[in-house]
Amino acid sequence: MKIVNAIFAVLVSALSCSAYARHPEPLVNYPAIPAVASSGVALTAEQLCQIVREVAEQKKWLVKVQPDGKLLASLSWESEKHAIVVEVTCSPASYSVIYRDSVNMKFSNRDGQPEIHPYYNRFVKEMNDAVRVRLMAF
């Protein structure tokens, strides 16, 4: 039984190290995503930003409204050891989710192309997908 526990501990340790050591991948931004409500109702920029804000907060993002009306959404984990920040811009026809900053996410520019840890892309995609689902129910 001790051997099984030792093997299990080694496997868990190896898997957790490989998850953290993932190589950066191209950073994905979401510019000018069409904001289409399933009801056909035209949304104002303020209504769209409110939907994005509600969805982001449900996903545990901290959202602040900037003086220019844009949203600054941040997400941190592991006692704030890792953090990502995106800027959300809304118009009546679309919204954009663009990288703004990060902490300990392996952000770099390789040959002029931004790269980042895959978790950034995953978390931003999850938020964006949830916004699109909410719009389909609007």
Beta strands, then each sheet from edge to edge (+ up, - down):
strand 1: 25-26
strand 2: 30-34
strand 3: 62-65
strand 4: 71-77
strand 5: 82-90
strand 6: 94-103
strand 7: 108-110
strand 8: 113-116
sheet 1: 1+ 8- 7+
sheet 2: 2+ 6- 5+ 4- 3+
end
